[in-house]
C-alpha cells in the first residue's frame, strides 16, 4: 500500500522542482524589470516592497499552480508559466498608468501604491489561473 502511494513520487518531484525553478526565474526577471530594488528594500525592513513583491509572487504562483494541475507535460507547464510571467509584467506596466511614480513611492515606503500593485498582480494572476482550463 505504501509503495502504491509512493508511485507518484517521481512525477511530484519533477513538477515540484519545475515549480521552484519557475518561481526563481519569475523573481529574477520581475525584480530586474522593476525600477526599485525589492530585495534591498526588504532587507532594509521596508514593508511596502515586501507587500508588493509578495502579492505579485502570489499572482504568479496562482496560474503556475493551475498550469501544474492541468498541463499535459512539463514543457506545457513551463510554457504556461512563461505566459503567467508575461501577464505579471504587463500588469506592472498597466498599474503604473494611474500612478506614474509607483516605483519611487514603493521605495519611499508608501503602502497604498504597494497594495495597489500587489492586489492588481494577484487579481490578474487569479484571472490568469482561471483561464487555464484548456
Residue pairs with C-beta under 8 A, 6 or more apart in sequence:
14 74
15 68
15 74
15 77
18 68
18 74
18 77
18 78
19 64
19 68
22 64
22 77
22 78
22 81
23 57
23 60
23 61
23 64
25 81
25 85
26 57
26 60
26 81
26 84
26 85
26 88
27 53
27 57
29 85
29 89
30 53
30 56
30 60
30 85
30 88
30 89
30 92
31 37
31 38
31 39
31 53
33 89
33 92
34 92
34 103
35 103
35 104
36 49
36 103
36 104
36 106
36 107
37 107
38 49
38 52
38 53
41 48
41 49
41 50
41 106
41 107
42 49
42 50
42 53
46 107
46 109
47 109
47 111
47 114
48 105
48 106
48 107
48 108
48 109
48 110
48 111
48 113
48 114
49 106
49 107
49 114
51 111
51 114
51 115
51 118
52 106
52 113
52 114
52 115
52 117
52 118
52 121
53 118
54 118
55 115
55 117
55 118
55 119
55 121
55 122
56 88
56 91
56 92
56 117
56 118
56 121
56 122
58 121
58 122
58 125
59 88
59 91
59 118
59 121
59 122
59 123
59 124
59 125
59 126
59 128
60 84
60 85
60 88
60 121
60 125
61 125
62 122
62 125
62 126
62 128
62 129
63 80
63 81
63 83
63 84
63 87
63 125
63 128
63 129
63 132
64 80
64 81
64 84
65 129
66 80
66 128
66 129
66 130
66 132
67 76
67 77
67 80
67 81
67 84
67 132
68 77
70 132
70 133
70 134
71 77
71 80
80 132
83 128
84 125
84 128
87 124
87 125
87 128
88 121
88 124
88 125
90 124
91 120
91 121
91 124
92 117
92 121
94 120
95 102
95 116
95 117
95 120
95 121
96 102
96 103
99 105
99 113
99 116
102 113
102 116
102 117
105 112
105 113
105 114
106 113
106 114
106 117
